[in-house]
Amino acid sequence: MNAERAVELLTQMRENCVQKENDAYNDPLRKEKHDALSMAIAQLSDCTGTHARWIVRRMAGERIAIQCSACKNYDNESSVRGKYCWNCGAKMDA
């Protein structure tokens, strides 16, 4: 297995940690598992060479959204812009 495949599998696992509307099982560690997988994805992304940058976009009204240039995922302005994308794990240095 290579790093790209590992990132792909970890991303799928992380998506399973997000509670769905019809999800009857309530895992008290769901958020911690999601965060741990995000950290692992970020570390592996260093191996894959995925690099990106934060794009700040103005939305309707005064709202601002932050977008990853690699995966195009949006989040609101309250998100902490760190060294790695919270969605795909791309390293933010481009």
C-alpha positions in Angstrom: 0.0 0.0 0.0 1.2 3.5 -0.8 0.6 6.8 1.0 -2.0 7.9 -1.5 -4.1 4.8 -0.9 -3.7 5.1 2.8 -5.0 8.7 2.7 -7.9 7.6 0.6 -8.9 4.8 3.1 -8.4 7.1 6.1 -10.6 9.7 4.5 -13.4 7.2 4.0 -13.0 6.1 7.6 -13.2 9.8 8.7 -16.4 10.4 6.7 -17.9 7.4 8.6 -17.3 9.3 11.8 -19.7 12.1 10.8 -23.1 11.4 12.3 -25.8 11.0 9.6 -29.4 12.1 10.1 -30.7 8.5 10.3 -27.8 7.2 12.4 -29.1 5.5 15.5 -25.7 4.7 17.0 -24.3 7.5 19.1 -20.6 7.0 19.6 -19.3 9.3 22.4 -15.8 9.2 20.8 -17.0 10.1 17.3 -15.5 13.6 17.3 -12.2 12.4 18.8 -12.0 9.6 16.2 -12.7 12.2 13.4 -10.0 14.5 14.7 -7.5 11.6 15.0 -8.1 10.5 11.5 -7.7 14.1 10.3 -4.3 14.3 12.0 -3.2 11.0 10.4 -4.4 12.2 7.0 -2.4 15.4 7.4 0.7 13.5 8.3 0.4 11.1 5.4 -0.3 14.0 3.0 3.3 15.1 3.6 4.3 11.8 2.1 2.0 12.3 -0.9 3.2 15.7 -1.7 -0.3 17.2 -1.7 0.2 21.0 -1.4 -2.5 23.7 -1.4 -3.3 27.1 -0.2 -6.2 28.8 1.6 -8.6 30.8 -0.5 -10.7 33.4 1.3 -14.0 34.1 -0.4 -16.7 36.6 0.3 -20.2 35.0 0.5 -23.6 36.6 0.7 -23.7 39.6 3.0 -20.8 40.0 5.3 -20.0 36.2 5.5 -16.6 34.9 4.5 -15.8 31.3 3.6 -12.4 29.6 3.6 -11.7 27.2 0.8 -8.9 24.6 0.2 -7.4 25.0 -3.2 -6.8 21.2 -3.5 -10.2 19.7 -2.6 -12.4 22.9 -2.9 -14.0 22.2 0.4 -15.5 25.3 2.1 -15.9 26.1 5.8 -17.0 29.2 7.5 -14.8 32.0 8.7 -14.7 30.7 12.3 -12.5 27.8 11.2 -8.9 27.8 12.3 -6.7 28.0 9.3 -3.9 25.7 10.1 -1.0 24.1 8.3 -3.3 21.3 6.8 -6.7 21.2 5.2 -9.3 19.9 7.7 -11.0 17.9 4.8 -8.3 16.4 2.5 -5.1 16.9 4.6 -3.2 18.9 2.0 -0.3 20.8 3.4 -0.9 24.6 3.2 2.3 26.0 1.9 1.6 26.7 -1.8 
